[in-house]
């Protein structure tokens, strides 16, 4: 499945655990004849598992070519049929056995694909970058052809780290020339299903994230004075995440970062936490409970805060916020809130509310060898969350 917003390109067009490396203004050369009729201008996006071409004309489909489907990648000169015409700048020739067509006629719909041996030619607006682009594509193509998934992931990670190590945060992005940088490191900005690598920099007054691919913006900037809450997170079951909120009671954070080392994550956390200690009150479970008891925050807001404190985030589908099931009466046209029968028995877990089901579970438990367990599934998982989002999302659509 893939989820798309109303915009053309999205990181959700990428495969799971795929990285978006860099964009290039380019032309898709699609035929012979007058130059104006054979060039489609757009953006060529180099990704770790695919090549994506987003045309400037939204009516034309986005092209996606999986690197594992490619039979050849190289640079060629576009000379046409006339040997007396001077050669044009080198182009990138992709030989593939399959092309995906996405959002044709600007309509969100299931992907279409064209199968069969095909040659696709792209010409960069800056011809001098052609050789570099071909080289990175060849490296990524070699990674995609490795037999073991673990070897593919390791090679792509090495390429990614190499590219990040050759660049640094552009300090021209500072809001003020008087800002003093405290630390800089590489990290990934996390959103549901995707991550985006780049550079993090924190100064005496701002937190910055600069994506290496300039997507969705050249830089994300958060003023430290606007930060209200900050949480350490586990990402992929490792203590590498950091989530920053600039509001008191919202569900969504302003940025979720995944670092490559716990030490760097903790250093950034303590710097911001120290700043917050001098400006806002500490946010603890006890403080939120008191606010809830006094009616300062709603039930919904209180439960959101408890989810945040329990390491749950809307940016992590494996640890998505959960809410208690408190109602038992789903048949009455009008609910009697004074009737105890309208509410579930909170002394038992959900799996024990149905007596017949509970008896079957206990019988299975007694017949189990060591180690025994009562429930074979969890109440929340990425699959459950995705199907939930499909039903309730207003700007999301599921594509098969």
One Martini backbone bead per residue (centre of mass of N, CA, C, O) as a GRO file, in nm:
protein
  400
    1UNK     BB    1   0.100   0.034   0.015
    2UNK     BB    2  -0.004   0.378  -0.049
    3UNK     BB    3   0.028   0.724   0.050
    4UNK     BB    4  -0.153   1.017  -0.062
    5UNK     BB    5  -0.169   1.326  -0.129
    6UNK     BB    6  -0.253   1.612  -0.317
    7UNK     BB    7   0.019   1.592  -0.402
    8UNK     BB    8   0.251   1.480  -0.592
    9UNK     BB    9   0.505   1.447  -0.439
   10UNK     BB   10   0.617   1.179  -0.216
   11UNK     BB   11   0.762   0.975   0.019
   12UNK     BB   12   0.524   0.759  -0.025
   13UNK     BB   13   0.648   0.654  -0.305
   14UNK     BB   14   0.825   0.497  -0.145
   15UNK     BB   15   0.970   0.250  -0.014
   16UNK     BB   16   1.050   0.067   0.232
   17UNK     BB   17   1.339   0.210   0.353
   18UNK     BB   18   1.365   0.450   0.166
   19UNK     BB   19   1.580   0.689   0.003
   20UNK     BB   20   1.616   1.038  -0.056
   21UNK     BB   21   1.872   1.206  -0.211
   22UNK     BB   22   1.811   1.367  -0.505
   23UNK     BB   23   1.754   1.647  -0.711
   24UNK     BB   24   1.673   1.713  -1.071
   25UNK     BB   25   1.670   1.902  -1.332
   26UNK     BB   26   1.474   1.776  -1.614
   27UNK     BB   27   1.445   1.564  -1.913
   28UNK     BB   28   1.212   1.381  -2.102
   29UNK     BB   29   1.294   1.179  -2.370
   30UNK     BB   30   1.026   1.062  -2.602
   31UNK     BB   31   1.130   1.153  -2.901
   32UNK     BB   32   1.095   1.261  -3.217
   33UNK     BB   33   1.181   1.581  -3.326
   34UNK     BB   34   1.099   1.848  -3.209
   35UNK     BB   35   1.210   1.958  -2.913
   36UNK     BB   36   0.936   2.061  -2.789
   37UNK     BB   37   0.798   1.759  -2.841
   38UNK     BB   38   1.038   1.577  -2.666
   39UNK     BB   39   1.007   1.743  -2.394
   40UNK     BB   40   0.994   1.679  -2.038
   41UNK     BB   41   0.962   1.860  -1.774
   42UNK     BB   42   1.139   1.824  -1.447
   43UNK     BB   43   1.198   1.589  -1.174
   44UNK     BB   44   1.483   1.411  -1.071
   45UNK     BB   45   1.478   1.131  -0.847
   46UNK     BB   46   1.709   1.001  -0.620
   47UNK     BB   47   1.695   0.671  -0.504
   48UNK     BB   48   1.772   0.370  -0.342
   49UNK     BB   49   1.534   0.200  -0.537
   50UNK     BB   50   1.482   0.457  -0.734
   51UNK     BB   51   1.333   0.634  -1.012
   52UNK     BB   52   1.197   0.971  -1.024
   53UNK     BB   53   0.953   1.140  -1.238
   54UNK     BB   54   0.840   1.483  -1.220
   55UNK     BB   55   0.632   1.659  -1.382
   56UNK     BB   56   0.524   1.979  -1.439
   57UNK     BB   57   0.288   1.836  -1.562
   58UNK     BB   58   0.018   1.716  -1.382
   59UNK     BB   59  -0.112   1.531  -1.608
   60UNK     BB   60   0.130   1.380  -1.600
   61UNK     BB   61   0.295   1.114  -1.508
   62UNK     BB   62   0.461   0.952  -1.278
   63UNK     BB   63   0.781   0.811  -1.280
   64UNK     BB   64   0.875   0.465  -1.195
   65UNK     BB   65   1.201   0.311  -1.136
   66UNK     BB   66   1.335   0.024  -1.061
   67UNK     BB   67   1.653  -0.081  -1.008
   68UNK     BB   68   1.598  -0.396  -1.025
   69UNK     BB   69   1.478  -0.353  -1.336
   70UNK     BB   70   1.751  -0.283  -1.439
   71UNK     BB   71   1.989  -0.341  -1.722
   72UNK     BB   72   2.074  -0.026  -1.766
   73UNK     BB   73   2.331   0.236  -1.697
   74UNK     BB   74   2.396   0.553  -1.872
   75UNK     BB   75   2.594   0.758  -2.081
   76UNK     BB   76   2.475   0.968  -2.352
   77UNK     BB   77   2.462   1.102  -2.667
   78UNK     BB   78   2.258   1.351  -2.827
   79UNK     BB   79   2.235   1.343  -3.196
   80UNK     BB   80   2.061   1.190  -3.362
   81UNK     BB   81   2.056   1.151  -3.728
   82UNK     BB   82   2.255   1.392  -3.767
   83UNK     BB   83   2.603   1.411  -3.820
   84UNK     BB   84   2.619   1.746  -3.855
   85UNK     BB   85   2.528   1.767  -3.572
   86UNK     BB   86   2.589   1.871  -3.279
   87UNK     BB   87   2.645   1.752  -2.989
   88UNK     BB   88   2.486   1.690  -2.707
   89UNK     BB   89   2.441   1.651  -2.408
   90UNK     BB   90   2.447   1.425  -2.189
   91UNK     BB   91   2.268   1.132  -2.113
   92UNK     BB   92   2.032   0.925  -1.946
   93UNK     BB   93   2.023   0.571  -1.973
   94UNK     BB   94   1.739   0.353  -1.930
   95UNK     BB   95   1.715   0.003  -1.881
   96UNK     BB   96   1.396  -0.161  -1.872
   97UNK     BB   97   1.107  -0.382  -1.769
   98UNK     BB   98   0.968  -0.136  -1.594
   99UNK     BB   99   0.687   0.101  -1.548
  100UNK     BB  100   0.553   0.344  -1.342
  101UNK     BB  101   0.224   0.498  -1.316
  102UNK     BB  102   0.145   0.814  -1.155
  103UNK     BB  103  -0.108   1.023  -1.159
  104UNK     BB  104  -0.281   1.025  -1.401
  105UNK     BB  105  -0.439   1.314  -1.471
  106UNK     BB  106  -0.431   1.384  -1.162
  107UNK     BB  107  -0.513   1.093  -1.046
  108UNK     BB  108  -0.602   0.911  -0.777
  109UNK     BB  109  -0.465   0.583  -0.823
  110UNK     BB  110  -0.380   0.306  -0.920
  111UNK     BB  111  -0.120   0.176  -1.041
  112UNK     BB  112   0.056   0.179  -1.334
  113UNK     BB  113   0.198  -0.038  -1.599
  114UNK     BB  114   0.493  -0.104  -1.804
  115UNK     BB  115   0.581  -0.375  -1.992
  116UNK     BB  116   0.898  -0.425  -2.098
  117UNK     BB  117   1.130  -0.326  -2.307
  118UNK     BB  118   1.300  -0.019  -2.204
  119UNK     BB  119   1.383   0.327  -2.295
  120UNK     BB  120   1.513   0.591  -2.088
  121UNK     BB  121   1.550   0.951  -2.118
  122UNK     BB  122   1.774   1.186  -1.958
  123UNK     BB  123   1.814   1.549  -1.915
  124UNK     BB  124   2.007   1.768  -1.772
  125UNK     BB  125   2.032   2.101  -1.703
  126UNK     BB  126   2.314   2.004  -1.577
  127UNK     BB  127   2.548   1.833  -1.748
  128UNK     BB  128   2.789   1.810  -1.533
  129UNK     BB  129   2.610   1.588  -1.351
  130UNK     BB  130   2.580   1.320  -1.504
  131UNK     BB  131   2.814   1.139  -1.402
  132UNK     BB  132   2.738   1.145  -1.101
  133UNK     BB  133   2.456   1.021  -1.134
  134UNK     BB  134   2.544   0.757  -1.262
  135UNK     BB  135   2.721   0.658  -1.027
  136UNK     BB  136   2.499   0.646  -0.808
  137UNK     BB  137   2.316   0.453  -0.966
  138UNK     BB  138   2.518   0.218  -0.982
  139UNK     BB  139   2.545   0.173  -0.681
  140UNK     BB  140   2.239   0.126  -0.623
  141UNK     BB  141   2.210  -0.107  -0.822
  142UNK     BB  142   2.401  -0.301  -0.681
  143UNK     BB  143   2.239  -0.313  -0.420
  144UNK     BB  144   1.965  -0.422  -0.554
  145UNK     BB  145   2.125  -0.703  -0.655
  146UNK     BB  146   2.142  -0.825  -0.399
  147UNK     BB  147   2.038  -1.106  -0.237
  148UNK     BB  148   2.044  -0.972   0.042
  149UNK     BB  149   1.878  -0.751   0.235
  150UNK     BB  150   2.105  -0.681   0.435
  151UNK     BB  151   2.313  -0.598   0.217
  152UNK     BB  152   2.150  -0.370   0.094
  153UNK     BB  153   2.118  -0.197   0.350
  154UNK     BB  154   2.423  -0.161   0.409
  155UNK     BB  155   2.503  -0.021   0.141
  156UNK     BB  156   2.308   0.218   0.159
  157UNK     BB  157   2.409   0.322   0.432
  158UNK     BB  158   2.697   0.383   0.333
  159UNK     BB  159   2.617   0.588   0.117
  160UNK     BB  160   2.467   0.782   0.302
  161UNK     BB  161   2.700   0.845   0.503
  162UNK     BB  162   2.895   0.953   0.290
  163UNK     BB  163   2.721   1.196   0.203
  164UNK     BB  164   2.691   1.327   0.484
  165UNK     BB  165   3.004   1.359   0.539
  166UNK     BB  166   3.041   1.568   0.281
  167UNK     BB  167   2.851   1.737   0.459
  168UNK     BB  168   2.682   2.033   0.592
  169UNK     BB  169   2.560   2.277   0.758
  170UNK     BB  170   2.400   2.568   0.649
  171UNK     BB  171   2.461   2.878   0.802
  172UNK     BB  172   2.277   3.058   0.609
  173UNK     BB  173   2.004   2.954   0.766
  174UNK     BB  174   2.014   3.145   0.972
  175UNK     BB  175   1.822   3.386   1.125
  176UNK     BB  176   2.092   3.485   1.272
  177UNK     BB  177   2.417   3.611   1.284
  178UNK     BB  178   2.438   3.571   1.618
  179UNK     BB  179   2.441   3.280   1.622
  180UNK     BB  180   2.526   2.993   1.832
  181UNK     BB  181   2.656   2.698   1.791
  182UNK     BB  182   2.646   2.385   1.966
  183UNK     BB  183   2.544   2.157   1.750
  184UNK     BB  184   2.626   1.887   1.511
  185UNK     BB  185   2.433   1.648   1.308
  186UNK     BB  186   2.304   1.350   1.209
  187UNK     BB  187   1.972   1.273   1.070
  188UNK     BB  188   1.617   1.185   1.094
  189UNK     BB  189   1.310   1.253   0.965
  190UNK     BB  190   0.997   1.160   1.103
  191UNK     BB  191   0.734   0.975   0.947
  192UNK     BB  192   0.498   0.798   0.836
  193UNK     BB  193   0.693   0.536   0.676
  194UNK     BB  194   0.917   0.773   0.688
  195UNK     BB  195   1.246   0.907   0.605
  196UNK     BB  196   1.483   1.199   0.643
  197UNK     BB  197   1.787   1.299   0.566
  198UNK     BB  198   2.032   1.500   0.766
  199UNK     BB  199   2.088   1.810   0.939
  200UNK     BB  200   2.168   1.906   1.269
  201UNK     BB  201   2.106   2.224   1.445
  202UNK     BB  202   2.206   2.400   1.746
  203UNK     BB  203   2.133   2.688   1.916
  204UNK     BB  204   2.059   2.951   2.137
  205UNK     BB  205   1.749   2.972   1.959
  206UNK     BB  206   1.768   2.711   1.755
  207UNK     BB  207   1.620   2.451   1.558
  208UNK     BB  208   1.767   2.244   1.299
  209UNK     BB  209   1.667   2.106   0.969
  210UNK     BB  210   1.859   1.963   0.686
  211UNK     BB  211   1.788   1.832   0.408
  212UNK     BB  212   1.962   1.671   0.153
  213UNK     BB  213   1.692   1.720  -0.057
  214UNK     BB  214   1.500   1.970   0.018
  215UNK     BB  215   1.274   1.795   0.173
  216UNK     BB  216   1.019   2.016   0.173
  217UNK     BB  217   1.264   2.193   0.271
  218UNK     BB  218   1.557   2.347   0.322
  219UNK     BB  219   1.440   2.421   0.620
  220UNK     BB  220   1.391   2.346   0.966
  221UNK     BB  221   1.243   2.573   1.211
  222UNK     BB  222   1.290   2.604   1.578
  223UNK     BB  223   1.208   2.778   1.842
  224UNK     BB  224   1.287   2.752   2.172
  225UNK     BB  225   1.055   2.942   2.282
  226UNK     BB  226   0.822   2.742   2.146
  227UNK     BB  227   0.882   2.517   2.328
  228UNK     BB  228   0.695   2.273   2.541
  229UNK     BB  229   0.792   1.978   2.442
  230UNK     BB  230   0.998   1.680   2.527
  231UNK     BB  231   1.096   1.354   2.384
  232UNK     BB  232   1.195   1.049   2.424
  233UNK     BB  233   1.267   0.782   2.186
  234UNK     BB  234   1.178   0.494   2.028
  235UNK     BB  235   1.346   0.349   1.737
  236UNK     BB  236   1.334   0.041   1.660
  237UNK     BB  237   1.393  -0.022   1.975
  238UNK     BB  238   1.573   0.241   1.994
  239UNK     BB  239   1.750   0.510   2.161
  240UNK     BB  240   1.698   0.768   1.901
  241UNK     BB  241   1.463   0.953   1.976
  242UNK     BB  242   1.300   1.285   1.902
  243UNK     BB  243   1.036   1.498   2.036
  244UNK     BB  244   0.872   1.806   1.928
  245UNK     BB  245   0.677   2.060   2.095
  246UNK     BB  246   0.471   2.377   2.044
  247UNK     BB  247   0.242   2.247   2.215
  248UNK     BB  248   0.029   2.131   2.465
  249UNK     BB  249  -0.239   1.943   2.314
  250UNK     BB  250  -0.132   1.809   2.071
  251UNK     BB  251  -0.078   1.530   1.869
  252UNK     BB  252   0.122   1.678   1.691
  253UNK     BB  253   0.430   1.737   1.602
  254UNK     BB  254   0.703   1.930   1.474
  255UNK     BB  255   0.931   1.704   1.545
  256UNK     BB  256   1.102   1.397   1.435
  257UNK     BB  257   1.399   1.239   1.552
  258UNK     BB  258   1.668   1.035   1.417
  259UNK     BB  259   1.946   0.895   1.540
  260UNK     BB  260   2.277   0.729   1.533
  261UNK     BB  261   2.300   0.815   1.845
  262UNK     BB  262   2.247   0.842   2.180
  263UNK     BB  263   2.442   1.069   2.251
  264UNK     BB  264   2.327   1.285   2.057
  265UNK     BB  265   2.041   1.280   2.159
  266UNK     BB  266   2.104   1.356   2.458
  267UNK     BB  267   2.245   1.625   2.408
  268UNK     BB  268   2.002   1.766   2.279
  269UNK     BB  269   1.799   1.719   2.503
  270UNK     BB  270   1.952   1.866   2.740
  271UNK     BB  271   1.963   2.140   2.608
  272UNK     BB  272   1.655   2.185   2.587
  273UNK     BB  273   1.576   2.114   2.879
  274UNK     BB  274   1.738   2.342   3.009
  275UNK     BB  275   1.586   2.568   2.870
  276UNK     BB  276   1.297   2.490   2.979
  277UNK     BB  277   1.346   2.518   3.288
  278UNK     BB  278   1.358   2.850   3.248
  279UNK     BB  279   1.038   2.872   3.112
  280UNK     BB  280   0.890   2.600   3.203
  281UNK     BB  281   0.704   2.365   3.320
  282UNK     BB  282   0.690   2.057   3.421
  283UNK     BB  283   0.611   1.744   3.252
  284UNK     BB  284   0.390   1.528   3.418
  285UNK     BB  285   0.171   1.300   3.524
  286UNK     BB  286   0.084   1.465   3.774
  287UNK     BB  287   0.027   1.737   3.635
  288UNK     BB  288  -0.190   1.626   3.440
  289UNK     BB  289  -0.382   1.516   3.655
  290UNK     BB  290  -0.446   1.787   3.788
  291UNK     BB  291  -0.559   1.926   3.536
  292UNK     BB  292  -0.787   1.720   3.496
  293UNK     BB  293  -0.927   1.741   3.776
  294UNK     BB  294  -0.968   2.070   3.727
  295UNK     BB  295  -1.048   2.110   3.406
  296UNK     BB  296  -0.805   2.212   3.209
  297UNK     BB  297  -0.836   1.931   3.074
  298UNK     BB  298  -0.927   1.690   2.880
  299UNK     BB  299  -0.957   1.365   2.828
  300UNK     BB  300  -0.808   1.365   2.559
  301UNK     BB  301  -0.556   1.525   2.649
  302UNK     BB  302  -0.473   1.337   2.877
  303UNK     BB  303  -0.430   1.083   2.699
  304UNK     BB  304  -0.214   1.206   2.520
  305UNK     BB  305  -0.006   1.252   2.744
  306UNK     BB  306   0.019   0.956   2.827
  307UNK     BB  307   0.120   0.858   2.554
  308UNK     BB  308   0.377   1.028   2.547
  309UNK     BB  309   0.495   0.912   2.817
  310UNK     BB  310   0.469   0.607   2.674
  311UNK     BB  311   0.609   0.637   2.377
  312UNK     BB  312   0.390   0.768   2.192
  313UNK     BB  313   0.327   0.812   1.825
  314UNK     BB  314   0.214   0.926   1.511
  315UNK     BB  315   0.510   0.862   1.374
  316UNK     BB  316   0.460   0.561   1.504
  317UNK     BB  317   0.297   0.272   1.413
  318UNK     BB  318   0.416   0.082   1.650
  319UNK     BB  319   0.338   0.354   1.859
  320UNK     BB  320   0.045   0.425   1.872
  321UNK     BB  321  -0.203   0.574   1.995
  322UNK     BB  322  -0.414   0.491   2.277
  323UNK     BB  323  -0.751   0.395   2.380
  324UNK     BB  324  -0.993   0.338   2.587
  325UNK     BB  325  -1.248   0.105   2.643
  326UNK     BB  326  -1.563   0.225   2.802
  327UNK     BB  327  -1.790   0.107   2.631
  328UNK     BB  328  -2.097  -0.119   2.615
  329UNK     BB  329  -2.324   0.062   2.479
  330UNK     BB  330  -2.436   0.007   2.122
  331UNK     BB  331  -2.780   0.017   2.108
  332UNK     BB  332  -2.864   0.273   2.215
  333UNK     BB  333  -2.998   0.587   2.137
  334UNK     BB  334  -2.954   0.651   2.453
  335UNK     BB  335  -2.726   0.732   2.694
  336UNK     BB  336  -2.668   0.622   3.030
  337UNK     BB  337  -2.436   0.768   3.247
  338UNK     BB  338  -2.566   0.642   3.530
  339UNK     BB  339  -2.520   0.359   3.411
  340UNK     BB  340  -2.299   0.105   3.466
  341UNK     BB  341  -2.377  -0.070   3.204
  342UNK     BB  342  -2.248   0.143   2.993
  343UNK     BB  343  -1.985   0.021   3.107
  344UNK     BB  344  -1.701  -0.119   3.136
  345UNK     BB  345  -1.486  -0.347   3.285
  346UNK     BB  346  -1.184  -0.222   3.426
  347UNK     BB  347  -1.077  -0.496   3.575
  348UNK     BB  348  -1.057  -0.589   3.273
  349UNK     BB  349  -0.957  -0.695   2.996
  350UNK     BB  350  -1.070  -0.716   2.683
  351UNK     BB  351  -1.017  -1.037   2.657
  352UNK     BB  352  -1.222  -1.080   2.934
  353UNK     BB  353  -1.527  -0.992   2.875
  354UNK     BB  354  -1.572  -1.257   2.731
  355UNK     BB  355  -1.648  -1.553   2.870
  356UNK     BB  356  -1.611  -1.755   2.638
  357UNK     BB  357  -1.335  -1.656   2.545
  358UNK     BB  358  -1.191  -1.686   2.815
  359UNK     BB  359  -1.222  -1.993   2.839
  360UNK     BB  360  -1.060  -2.063   2.585
  361UNK     BB  361  -0.796  -1.928   2.676
  362UNK     BB  362  -0.757  -2.096   2.935
  363UNK     BB  363  -0.750  -2.372   2.800
  364UNK     BB  364  -0.506  -2.312   2.621
  365UNK     BB  365  -0.312  -2.235   2.850
  366UNK     BB  366  -0.316  -2.515   3.002
  367UNK     BB  367  -0.206  -2.674   2.727
  368UNK     BB  368   0.056  -2.537   2.741
  369UNK     BB  369   0.366  -2.496   2.710
  370UNK     BB  370   0.651  -2.379   2.779
  371UNK     BB  371   0.571  -2.068   2.732
  372UNK     BB  372   0.304  -1.895   2.842
  373UNK     BB  373  -0.008  -1.750   2.700
  374UNK     BB  374  -0.297  -1.565   2.636
  375UNK     BB  375  -0.205  -1.366   2.399
  376UNK     BB  376  -0.128  -1.358   2.037
  377UNK     BB  377  -0.200  -1.046   2.037
  378UNK     BB  378  -0.218  -0.708   1.974
  379UNK     BB  379  -0.395  -0.401   2.003
  380UNK     BB  380  -0.136  -0.290   1.836
  381UNK     BB  381  -0.046  -0.214   1.490
  382UNK     BB  382   0.045  -0.113   1.185
  383UNK     BB  383  -0.195  -0.246   1.042
  384UNK     BB  384  -0.423  -0.128   1.210
  385UNK     BB  385  -0.350   0.171   1.165
  386UNK     BB  386  -0.377   0.182   0.857
  387UNK     BB  387  -0.679   0.099   0.845
  388UNK     BB  388  -0.770   0.338   1.012
  389UNK     BB  389  -0.664   0.570   0.825
  390UNK     BB  390  -0.832   0.495   0.578
  391UNK     BB  391  -1.113   0.560   0.719
  392UNK     BB  392  -1.035   0.870   0.841
  393UNK     BB  393  -0.892   0.995   0.615
  394UNK     BB  394  -0.907   1.294   0.415
  395UNK     BB  395  -0.592   1.305   0.267
  396UNK     BB  396  -0.614   0.992   0.216
  397UNK     BB  397  -0.501   0.716   0.003
  398UNK     BB  398  -0.534   0.389  -0.110
  399UNK     BB  399  -0.286   0.197  -0.283
  400UNK     BB  400  -0.229  -0.106  -0.478
   0.00000   0.00000   0.00000
